[in-house]
Amino acid sequence: MSAAPDPGASAPAAAPAPGFWASVRQALRGEAHDYTSLGLNRAVLLLAVPMVLEMLMESLFTIVDVFWVARLGKEAVAVVGLTESVMSLIYAVAIGISFAATAIVARRIGENNPALAAQAAGQILVLGAGLSAAIGVAGAVFAGDILRWMGAEPEVVAQGTPYARLMLGGNGTVFLIFLINAIFRGAGDPMIAMRTLVLANGLNLVLDPCFIFGWGPFPELGLTGAAVATNLGRGVGVCYQIGHLTLRAGRVKVGWGDLRPRWESLSVILRTSGNGIGQLLISTTSWVGLFKILALFGSPVVAGYTIAIRVVIFALMPAWGLANAGSTLVGQNLGAEKPERAAQAVRIALRHNVVFLGVAGLLFIVFARPIVGVFTDDVEVFAHAVRALWVVSLAFPLYAAGMCFEGAFNGAGDTATPARLNFFCFWLGQIPLAWLLAQPLGLGPAGVFVAVPVSFSVLALWSGWLFRRGKWREKRV
């Protein structure tokens, strides 16, 4: 990324802008900046560096987790895949609310009103804590039934119920991490969000094999140990976030008064997050649908697809970091009544994202076999994982564009547009296409794999057309 000053910046710089590496160091130190007047190339860089590293830590977690679990056999990997597909519904609710959190907090910061930003953050915490507690109780009670409903084989249900119960019951840790990090991003404090995931996922990476295999003084818990490690690491991360949000001076500091329910603020959050939750629920239930179709072909197929998707997520998560940088700049610059700067920020993030994911997709296609070989030596699982990784990676540049465009809509508070896009591309597109290719047309699991790049490509092209129309600039939150 170039750090040269932008012609469109609202005021000329008094001194030459710092170079690329100096800007990276500033980003890692978490220095405060006014992102409504800073040169856009540099603004994207300063926000993207910690956001990409934050997402890289999350993607590293997904890779290392399945690496250790794969040592327990294909049934254990299938449990993780099926449980994660259900957890993705919880992620959908959390991320949907986080869209509102980023948009509202960024807009208030752009309006130079940190008190209202803190009030919104407090209401988001109250809402998130209540929802995650209710979901956790239901998930813990019905964990085994959920696995059976997903089509898991009896041995998978028997082995996986304790793991699923801990992951679903302890969802509050990941739920709150999503929400609080969204607050930090909206405020322009992405470095705190990055440090949170470094701490949480770093602990998980260390504890994972200890609890799974009983290393040192730790008990040998097998697959259940992976859930214990994950919740412990994320729980520590949430404590770190709350400390920064309530005790340390920052752009947003939440006090006790901000945690008192305010129905006017909650209604704004619910209205903004409703469509955000909808868009994520649509996309994630489509993933659940794909897993249900794949479960018809047995555990080796589910395990192979799980490995492939974990590898894909390893590349997609950092790309989301770039998209999030554009999203934050959209919210803050719309709050400062600078819509053209908001649009240009998205274009800059998009260019870098397309290059990054284009290269990653090419590497996955060329090196699919050795990459999958790191995770499994089961011949049947290996074959399905290689094919899934190769097919899904074909449309990586279009994935990059789509996530940047949808990030722009969400950053503006226009969560309804991505919800409609997801409905048509996934529910009316991806799921029927996957079933048609896999069953009536006889392609089997390969048909499900093909439906993924096809649906995401349509989404990217359609969202790009809507972005160019520009109605998202008129959204008020």
C-alpha positions as CSV (number, residue, x, y, z in Angstrom):
1,M,0.0,0.0,0.0
2,S,1.3,3.4,-0.8
3,A,1.4,6.0,2.1
4,A,1.5,9.0,-0.2
5,P,-0.8,11.9,0.6
6,D,-4.2,11.9,-1.1
7,P,-5.3,14.8,-3.3
8,G,-8.8,14.5,-1.8
9,A,-7.7,15.0,1.8
10,S,-9.6,17.9,3.3
11,A,-6.5,19.9,4.4
12,P,-2.9,19.9,3.1
13,A,-0.4,18.2,5.4
14,A,2.0,20.5,7.2
15,A,4.8,18.0,6.8
16,P,5.4,15.0,4.5
17,A,3.4,11.9,5.6
18,P,5.4,9.2,7.3
19,G,6.6,6.4,5.0
20,F,5.1,2.9,4.8
21,W,7.0,1.3,7.6
22,A,6.7,4.3,9.9
23,S,2.9,4.1,9.3
24,V,2.9,0.4,10.1
25,R,4.8,1.1,13.4
26,Q,2.2,3.8,14.2
27,A,-0.6,1.4,13.5
28,L,0.9,-1.2,15.8
29,R,1.3,1.3,18.6
30,G,-2.4,2.2,18.4
31,E,-1.8,6.0,18.0
32,A,-4.9,8.2,17.7
33,H,-5.8,9.7,14.3
34,D,-8.6,11.7,12.7
35,Y,-9.7,9.3,10.0
36,T,-12.1,11.9,8.5
37,S,-9.2,14.2,7.4
38,L,-6.1,11.9,7.1
39,G,-5.0,11.0,3.6
40,L,-7.0,8.0,2.5
41,N,-4.2,5.7,1.5
42,R,-2.6,6.2,4.8
43,A,-5.9,5.9,6.7
44,V,-6.6,2.6,5.1
45,L,-3.1,1.4,6.0
46,L,-3.3,2.5,9.6
47,L,-6.7,0.8,10.1
48,A,-6.0,-2.3,8.0
49,V,-2.7,-3.3,9.6
50,P,-4.1,-4.2,13.1
51,M,-7.4,-5.4,11.6
52,V,-5.6,-7.8,9.2
53,L,-3.4,-9.1,12.0
54,E,-6.5,-9.5,14.2
55,M,-8.3,-11.6,11.6
56,L,-5.0,-13.5,10.9
57,M,-5.0,-14.6,14.5
58,E,-8.6,-15.7,14.2
59,S,-7.8,-17.7,11.0
60,L,-4.7,-19.2,12.7
61,F,-6.9,-20.4,15.4
62,T,-9.2,-22.2,12.9
63,I,-6.2,-23.9,11.3
64,V,-4.4,-25.0,14.4
65,D,-7.6,-26.2,16.1
66,V,-8.5,-28.6,13.2
67,F,-4.8,-29.6,13.0
68,W,-4.9,-31.1,16.6
69,V,-8.4,-32.4,16.3
70,A,-7.6,-34.2,13.1
71,R,-5.2,-36.4,15.2
72,L,-8.3,-37.8,16.9
73,G,-9.8,-39.2,13.7
74,K,-12.3,-38.2,11.0
75,E,-15.3,-38.5,13.4
76,A,-13.8,-35.8,15.6
77,V,-13.2,-33.5,12.6
78,A,-16.8,-34.1,11.6
79,V,-18.0,-33.1,15.1
80,V,-16.0,-29.8,14.8
81,G,-17.4,-29.2,11.3
82,L,-21.0,-29.8,12.3
83,T,-20.8,-27.9,15.6
84,E,-19.1,-24.9,13.9
85,S,-21.9,-24.9,11.3
86,V,-24.4,-24.5,14.1
87,M,-22.1,-22.0,16.0
88,S,-22.1,-20.0,12.7
89,L,-25.8,-19.2,13.5
90,I,-24.6,-17.7,16.8
91,Y,-21.8,-15.9,15.0
92,A,-24.5,-14.5,12.7
93,V,-26.4,-12.9,15.5
94,A,-23.2,-11.5,17.1
95,I,-21.7,-10.2,13.8
96,G,-25.1,-8.8,12.8
97,I,-25.1,-6.7,16.0
98,S,-21.5,-5.9,15.5
99,F,-22.3,-4.3,12.1
100,A,-24.6,-2.0,14.0
101,A,-21.9,-1.4,16.7
102,T,-19.3,-0.4,14.2
103,A,-21.7,1.8,12.1
104,I,-23.2,3.6,15.1
105,V,-20.0,4.1,17.1
106,A,-18.1,5.2,13.9
107,R,-20.9,7.6,13.0
108,R,-20.8,9.2,16.5
109,I,-17.0,9.5,16.5
110,G,-17.2,11.1,13.0
111,E,-19.8,13.5,14.5
112,N,-17.3,14.2,17.3
113,N,-19.7,13.0,20.0
114,P,-17.8,10.4,22.2
115,A,-20.4,10.5,24.9
116,L,-23.1,9.2,22.6
117,A,-20.6,6.6,21.3
118,A,-20.0,5.4,24.8
119,Q,-23.7,5.2,25.5
120,A,-24.2,3.1,22.3
121,A,-21.4,0.8,23.3
122,G,-22.9,0.2,26.7
123,Q,-26.3,-0.7,25.2
124,I,-24.6,-3.0,22.8
125,L,-22.9,-4.8,25.7
126,V,-26.2,-5.2,27.6
127,L,-27.9,-6.6,24.5
128,G,-25.1,-9.0,23.7
129,A,-24.8,-10.3,27.2
130,G,-28.5,-11.1,27.5
131,L,-28.8,-12.8,24.1
132,S,-25.7,-14.9,24.5
133,A,-26.9,-16.1,27.9
134,A,-30.2,-17.2,26.5
135,I,-28.6,-18.9,23.5
136,G,-26.1,-20.6,25.8
137,V,-28.7,-22.3,28.0
138,A,-30.7,-23.6,25.0
139,G,-27.5,-24.8,23.2
140,A,-26.1,-26.7,26.3
141,V,-29.4,-28.5,26.9
142,F,-30.0,-29.6,23.4
143,A,-26.5,-30.2,22.1
144,G,-26.9,-33.9,21.4
145,D,-30.3,-33.3,19.7
146,I,-28.7,-30.6,17.5
147,L,-26.0,-32.9,16.3
148,R,-28.6,-35.6,15.4
149,W,-30.7,-33.0,13.6
150,M,-27.6,-32.1,11.6
151,G,-27.5,-35.7,10.3
152,A,-24.5,-36.9,12.4
153,E,-23.9,-40.6,12.6
154,P,-24.5,-42.2,16.1
155,E,-20.8,-42.5,16.9
156,V,-20.3,-38.9,16.0
157,V,-23.1,-37.8,18.3
158,A,-21.8,-39.9,21.2
159,Q,-18.2,-38.5,20.8
160,G,-19.3,-35.0,20.0
161,T,-22.1,-34.1,22.5
162,P,-19.7,-32.9,25.3
163,Y,-17.7,-30.8,22.8
164,A,-20.9,-29.3,21.3
165,R,-22.4,-28.6,24.8
166,L,-19.3,-26.7,25.9
167,M,-19.1,-24.7,22.6
168,L,-22.7,-23.8,22.5
169,G,-23.1,-23.2,26.2
170,G,-20.0,-21.0,26.3
171,N,-20.9,-19.0,23.3
172,G,-20.9,-15.8,25.3
173,T,-17.1,-15.6,25.1
174,V,-17.0,-15.4,21.3
175,F,-20.2,-13.4,21.2
176,L,-18.8,-10.6,23.4
177,I,-15.4,-10.7,21.6
178,F,-17.2,-10.0,18.3
179,L,-19.3,-7.1,19.8
180,I,-16.6,-5.4,21.8
181,N,-14.0,-5.6,19.0
182,A,-16.6,-4.0,16.7
183,I,-16.9,-1.1,19.1
184,F,-13.1,-0.7,19.1
185,R,-13.0,-0.8,15.3
186,G,-15.8,1.8,15.0
187,A,-14.0,4.1,17.3
188,G,-10.8,3.8,15.3
189,D,-9.0,1.7,17.9
190,P,-8.3,-1.5,15.9
191,M,-5.1,-2.1,17.8
192,I,-7.0,-3.1,21.0
193,A,-9.1,-5.5,18.9
194,M,-6.0,-7.1,17.5
195,R,-4.4,-7.5,20.9
196,T,-7.5,-9.1,22.2
197,L,-7.4,-11.9,19.6
198,V,-3.6,-12.3,20.0
199,L,-4.2,-12.9,23.7
200,A,-7.3,-15.1,23.3
201,N,-6.2,-17.2,20.4
202,G,-2.6,-17.3,21.6
203,L,-3.8,-18.9,24.8
204,N,-6.0,-21.3,22.9
205,L,-3.1,-22.3,20.6
206,V,-1.1,-23.2,23.7
207,L,-3.9,-24.9,25.7
208,D,-5.4,-26.8,22.8
209,P,-2.9,-29.8,22.7
210,C,-2.5,-29.6,26.5
211,F,-6.2,-30.3,27.2
212,I,-6.7,-32.6,24.2
213,F,-3.7,-35.0,24.8
214,G,-3.1,-34.3,28.6
215,W,0.4,-32.8,28.2
216,G,2.1,-31.9,31.5
217,P,-0.2,-31.3,34.4
218,F,-3.3,-31.0,32.2
219,P,-6.0,-33.7,32.1
220,E,-6.4,-35.6,28.8
221,L,-9.9,-34.6,27.7
222,G,-9.7,-35.6,24.0
223,L,-12.1,-33.7,21.7
224,T,-13.8,-32.0,24.7
225,G,-10.4,-30.5,25.6
226,A,-10.5,-28.4,22.4
227,A,-13.7,-26.8,23.6
228,V,-12.2,-26.1,27.1
229,A,-9.1,-24.5,25.6
230,T,-11.2,-22.3,23.2
231,N,-13.5,-21.0,25.9
232,L,-10.7,-20.3,28.4
233,G,-8.7,-18.4,25.8
234,R,-11.7,-16.4,24.7
235,G,-12.9,-15.7,28.2
236,V,-9.5,-14.1,29.1
237,G,-9.8,-12.1,25.9
238,V,-13.2,-10.7,27.0
239,C,-11.8,-9.7,30.4
240,Y,-9.0,-7.8,28.6
241,Q,-11.6,-6.0,26.4
242,I,-13.8,-5.0,29.3
243,G,-10.8,-3.6,31.2
244,H,-9.9,-1.4,28.2
245,L,-13.5,-0.4,27.6
246,T,-14.3,0.6,31.2
247,L,-11.0,1.3,33.1
248,R,-8.6,2.9,30.5
249,A,-9.0,6.2,28.8
250,G,-9.7,5.8,25.1
251,R,-11.9,7.1,22.3
252,V,-14.8,5.2,23.9
253,K,-15.0,4.7,27.7
254,V,-18.1,3.0,29.1
255,G,-19.3,3.9,32.5
256,W,-22.0,2.4,34.8
257,G,-24.6,4.9,33.5
258,D,-24.0,3.7,29.9
259,L,-25.0,0.2,31.0
260,R,-28.5,1.2,32.2
261,P,-31.0,0.1,29.5
262,R,-32.1,3.0,27.3
263,W,-34.9,1.9,25.1
264,E,-34.4,4.6,22.5
265,S,-30.7,3.6,22.0
266,L,-31.6,-0.1,22.1
267,S,-34.3,0.5,19.4
268,V,-31.8,2.1,17.1
269,I,-29.3,-0.8,17.7
270,L,-32.0,-3.4,17.1
271,R,-33.3,-1.7,14.0
272,T,-29.8,-1.4,12.5
273,S,-28.7,-4.8,13.6
274,G,-31.9,-6.6,12.6
275,N,-31.0,-6.6,8.9
276,G,-27.4,-7.3,9.8
277,I,-28.4,-10.4,11.8
278,G,-30.7,-11.3,8.9
279,Q,-27.9,-11.2,6.3
280,L,-25.6,-13.3,8.5
281,L,-28.3,-15.8,9.4
282,I,-29.1,-16.2,5.7
283,S,-25.5,-16.8,4.7
284,T,-24.7,-19.1,7.7
285,T,-27.9,-21.1,7.5
286,S,-26.9,-21.7,3.9
287,W,-23.6,-23.2,5.2
288,V,-25.7,-25.4,7.6
289,G,-27.7,-26.4,4.5
290,L,-24.5,-27.3,2.7
291,F,-23.3,-29.5,5.6
292,K,-26.7,-31.2,5.7
293,I,-26.4,-32.1,2.0
294,L,-22.8,-33.3,2.5
295,A,-23.8,-35.4,5.5
296,L,-25.8,-37.5,3.2
297,F,-22.5,-38.8,1.7
298,G,-20.9,-39.7,5.1
299,S,-18.4,-38.5,7.6
300,P,-15.3,-38.6,5.3
301,V,-17.0,-36.0,3.0
302,V,-18.0,-33.8,6.0
303,A,-14.4,-34.1,7.4
304,G,-12.8,-33.3,4.1
305,Y,-15.0,-30.2,3.5
306,T,-14.3,-29.1,7.1
307,I,-10.6,-29.2,6.5
308,A,-10.9,-27.3,3.2
309,I,-13.1,-24.6,4.6
310,R,-10.8,-24.1,7.6
311,V,-8.0,-23.5,5.1
312,V,-10.1,-21.1,3.0
313,I,-11.1,-19.2,6.2
314,F,-7.3,-18.8,6.9
315,A,-7.2,-16.6,3.8
316,L,-10.6,-15.0,4.1
317,M,-10.2,-13.7,7.7
318,P,-7.3,-11.3,6.9
319,A,-9.2,-10.2,3.8
320,W,-12.1,-9.3,6.1
321,G,-9.6,-7.1,8.0
322,L,-9.1,-5.0,4.9
323,A,-12.9,-4.9,4.3
324,N,-13.4,-3.8,7.9
325,A,-10.9,-0.9,7.4
326,G,-13.1,0.3,4.6
327,S,-16.2,-0.1,6.6
328,T,-14.9,2.0,9.5
329,L,-13.8,4.7,7.2
330,V,-17.3,4.7,5.6
331,G,-19.0,5.2,8.9
332,Q,-16.7,7.9,10.2
333,N,-16.6,9.9,6.9
334,L,-20.3,9.7,6.5
335,G,-20.6,11.0,10.0
336,A,-18.3,13.9,9.0
337,E,-20.5,14.5,5.9
338,K,-17.7,13.4,3.5
339,P,-19.4,10.8,1.3
340,E,-16.9,10.9,-1.5
341,R,-14.1,10.1,0.9
342,A,-16.1,7.2,2.1
343,A,-16.5,5.8,-1.4
344,Q,-12.9,6.3,-2.2
345,A,-11.8,4.5,0.9
346,V,-13.8,1.4,-0.2
347,R,-12.2,1.5,-3.6
348,I,-8.7,1.6,-2.1
349,A,-9.4,-1.3,0.3
350,L,-11.0,-3.3,-2.6
351,R,-7.9,-3.0,-4.9
352,H,-5.6,-4.4,-2.2
353,N,-8.1,-7.1,-1.2
354,V,-8.5,-8.4,-4.8
355,V,-4.7,-8.7,-5.2
356,F,-4.3,-10.4,-1.8
357,L,-7.1,-13.0,-2.3
358,G,-6.2,-13.5,-5.9
359,V,-2.7,-14.6,-5.0
360,A,-4.0,-16.7,-2.1
361,G,-6.5,-18.5,-4.3
362,L,-3.8,-19.3,-6.9
363,L,-1.6,-20.8,-4.2
364,F,-4.4,-22.9,-2.9
365,I,-5.2,-24.2,-6.3
366,V,-1.6,-25.0,-7.2
367,F,-0.7,-26.5,-3.8
368,A,-4.0,-28.0,-2.7
369,R,-2.6,-31.5,-2.2
370,P,0.4,-30.7,0.0
371,I,-1.7,-28.2,2.0
372,V,-4.4,-30.8,2.8
373,G,-1.7,-33.4,3.5
374,V,-0.7,-31.4,6.6
375,F,-4.1,-32.1,8.2
376,T,-5.0,-35.7,7.2
377,D,-3.5,-38.9,5.9
378,D,-6.9,-40.6,5.5
379,V,-7.1,-41.3,1.8
380,E,-10.9,-40.7,1.4
381,V,-10.9,-37.5,3.5
382,F,-7.8,-36.3,1.7
383,A,-9.5,-36.7,-1.7
384,H,-12.6,-34.8,-0.8
385,A,-10.6,-32.0,1.0
386,V,-8.4,-31.4,-2.0
387,R,-11.3,-31.2,-4.4
388,A,-13.2,-28.8,-2.2
389,L,-10.2,-26.6,-1.6
390,W,-9.5,-26.4,-5.4
391,V,-13.0,-25.6,-6.4
392,V,-13.8,-23.1,-3.7
393,S,-10.6,-21.2,-4.3
394,L,-11.4,-20.5,-8.0
395,A,-13.4,-17.3,-7.2
396,F,-11.2,-15.7,-4.5
397,P,-10.9,-12.3,-6.3
398,L,-14.6,-12.0,-6.5
399,Y,-15.0,-13.0,-2.8
400,A,-12.6,-10.1,-2.0
401,A,-14.7,-7.6,-4.0
402,G,-18.0,-8.8,-2.5
403,M,-16.8,-8.5,1.1
404,C,-15.6,-4.9,0.5
405,F,-18.8,-3.8,-1.1
406,E,-20.9,-5.4,1.7
407,G,-18.6,-3.9,4.3
408,A,-19.3,-0.5,2.7
409,F,-23.1,-1.0,3.1
410,N,-22.8,-2.2,6.6
411,G,-20.4,0.6,7.6
412,A,-23.0,3.1,6.3
413,G,-25.7,1.4,8.4
414,D,-27.4,0.1,5.3
415,T,-27.6,-3.5,6.5
416,A,-30.8,-4.2,4.5
417,T,-29.0,-4.3,1.2
418,P,-26.6,-7.1,2.1
419,A,-29.5,-9.0,3.7
420,R,-31.4,-8.9,0.4
421,L,-28.3,-9.9,-1.6
422,N,-27.7,-12.8,0.7
423,F,-31.3,-14.0,0.5
424,F,-31.3,-14.2,-3.2
425,C,-27.7,-15.5,-3.7
426,F,-27.7,-18.1,-0.9
427,W,-31.2,-19.2,0.0
428,L,-32.6,-18.9,-3.5
429,G,-29.3,-19.6,-5.2
430,Q,-26.6,-21.6,-3.4
431,I,-28.7,-24.2,-1.5
432,P,-31.0,-25.1,-4.4
433,L,-28.0,-25.2,-6.8
434,A,-26.0,-27.4,-4.4
435,W,-28.8,-29.9,-4.1
436,L,-29.6,-29.9,-7.8
437,L,-25.9,-30.5,-8.7
438,A,-25.3,-33.1,-5.9
439,Q,-28.5,-35.2,-6.2
440,P,-30.6,-35.0,-9.5
441,L,-27.6,-34.2,-11.7
442,G,-25.5,-36.8,-9.9
443,L,-22.3,-34.8,-9.2
444,G,-22.3,-35.8,-5.5
445,P,-20.2,-33.8,-3.1
446,A,-18.5,-32.0,-6.0
447,G,-21.8,-30.4,-6.8
448,V,-22.0,-28.8,-3.4
449,F,-18.4,-27.5,-3.8
450,V,-19.2,-25.9,-7.1
451,A,-22.3,-24.1,-5.7
452,V,-20.0,-22.1,-3.4
453,P,-18.0,-20.1,-5.9
454,V,-21.0,-19.7,-8.2
455,S,-23.2,-18.1,-5.6
456,F,-20.4,-15.8,-4.2
457,S,-19.5,-14.6,-7.7
458,V,-23.1,-13.6,-8.3
459,L,-23.1,-11.8,-5.0
460,A,-19.9,-9.9,-5.7
461,L,-21.1,-8.7,-9.2
462,W,-24.5,-7.7,-7.9
463,S,-23.2,-5.8,-4.8
464,G,-20.7,-4.0,-7.0
465,W,-23.5,-2.7,-9.2
466,L,-25.5,-1.5,-6.1
467,F,-22.3,0.2,-4.7
468,R,-21.9,2.2,-7.9
469,R,-25.5,3.4,-7.7
470,G,-24.6,5.1,-4.4
471,K,-27.8,5.0,-2.4
472,W,-25.9,3.7,0.7
473,R,-24.5,7.2,1.1
474,E,-27.9,8.5,2.1
475,K,-28.3,6.1,5.0
476,R,-28.8,7.7,8.5
477,V,-28.2,5.9,11.8
